[in-house]
Amino acid sequence: MAYPDFVLVFSKLVLGATATFLAIMVWSRTREAAWVLVVSAVIASYAGIVYSALKLFGIVSEDPLIVADIPIVELVIQSLPMLLFLAAFVVFLLTRRVR
């Protein structure tokens, strides 16, 4: 692995860990559904970063579940954060109706 790749992966891991830690701190202070979904999205995003790093370092092998040339685990890991953000925004809009 080249030095720039290592710096990129390392910075993603450090910044993602910091964001995840702060998201967990927010989770402990709120019980609103929208915030819980945002925190879950941040945690899922960090899980994707960790999975990508493990795959890059060769610790995790290629995904054994492939359907139509699409690795299912990678699809779920990449899509889950955006789905959770989407759900959080919908919940926020539904609970904050203008009267």
C-alpha positions as MATLAB code, in Angstrom:
seq = 'MAYPDFVLVFSKLVLGATATFLAIMVWSRTREAAWVLVVSAVIASYAGIVYSALKLFGIVSEDPLIVADIPIVELVIQSLPMLLFLAAFVVFLLTRRVR';
ca = [
       0.000    0.000    0.000;
       1.325    3.427   -0.921;
       1.832    6.169    1.637;
      -1.038    8.401    0.354;
      -3.448    5.446    0.595;
      -2.368    4.811    4.177;
      -2.845    8.480    5.120;
      -6.305    8.504    3.530;
      -7.420    5.331    5.329;
      -5.897    6.460    8.621;
      -7.594    9.869    8.463;
     -10.958    8.268    7.659;
     -10.576    5.893   10.605;
      -9.590    8.642   13.067;
     -12.238   11.127   11.955;
     -14.876    8.390   11.750;
     -14.030    7.177   15.244;
     -14.315   10.726   16.571;
     -17.661   11.266   14.854;
     -18.918    7.914   16.130;
     -17.846    8.707   19.693;
     -19.611   12.070   19.588;
     -22.694   10.462   18.006;
     -22.870    7.991   20.887;
     -22.612   10.890   23.332;
     -25.547   12.575   21.565;
     -27.485    9.300   21.675;
     -27.127    9.141   25.457;
     -28.631   12.641   25.789;
     -31.622   12.335   23.459;
     -34.352    9.836   22.782;
     -35.896   11.540   19.769;
     -36.369    9.101   16.902;
     -34.782   11.383   14.309;
     -31.604   11.823   16.348;
     -31.387    8.113   17.096;
     -31.555    7.420   13.354;
     -28.853   10.021   12.632;
     -26.608    8.463   15.270;
     -27.277    5.009   13.817;
     -26.330    6.319   10.379;
     -23.017    7.672   11.688;
     -22.264    4.351   13.375;
     -23.163    2.433   10.208;
     -20.955    4.764    8.191;
     -18.027    4.077   10.504;
     -18.666    0.347   10.209;
     -18.354    0.774    6.446;
     -15.055    2.621    6.877;
     -13.706   -0.130    9.121;
     -14.869   -2.826    6.690;
     -13.172   -1.020    3.788;
      -9.949   -0.689    5.776;
      -9.990   -4.365    6.733;
     -10.601   -5.291    3.117;
      -7.773   -3.008    1.956;
      -5.340   -4.561    4.446;
      -6.375   -8.040    3.329;
      -7.837   -9.071    6.684;
     -11.314   -9.581    5.238;
     -11.584  -11.566    2.038;
     -13.959  -10.872   -0.801;
     -17.646  -11.167   -0.069;
     -18.911  -14.738   -0.556;
     -22.489  -13.545   -1.126;
     -22.592  -12.196   -4.661;
     -25.831  -11.744   -6.574;
     -25.682  -10.508  -10.177;
     -22.009   -9.524   -9.712;
     -22.932   -7.335   -6.720;
     -21.355   -8.159   -3.338;
     -24.330   -8.116   -0.972;
     -22.419   -7.258    2.223;
     -20.724   -4.295    0.566;
     -24.025   -3.112   -0.913;
     -25.675   -3.169    2.510;
     -22.732   -1.490    4.235;
     -22.576    1.291    1.645;
     -26.355    1.842    1.460;
     -27.347    1.568    5.117;
     -26.047    4.974    6.293;
     -27.937    6.852    3.572;
     -31.104    4.861    4.261;
     -30.843    5.741    7.954;
     -30.252    9.432    7.163;
     -33.253    9.343    4.839;
     -35.413    7.806    7.564;
     -34.153   10.383   10.081;
     -35.106   13.287    7.827;
     -38.546   11.811    7.137;
     -39.178   11.256   10.843;
     -37.995   14.787   11.622;
     -40.293   16.298    9.009;
     -43.264   14.243   10.160;
     -42.792   15.149   13.817;
     -42.137   18.863   13.219;
     -45.193   19.794   11.216;
     -45.956   23.474   10.938;
     -49.347   24.232   12.442;
];
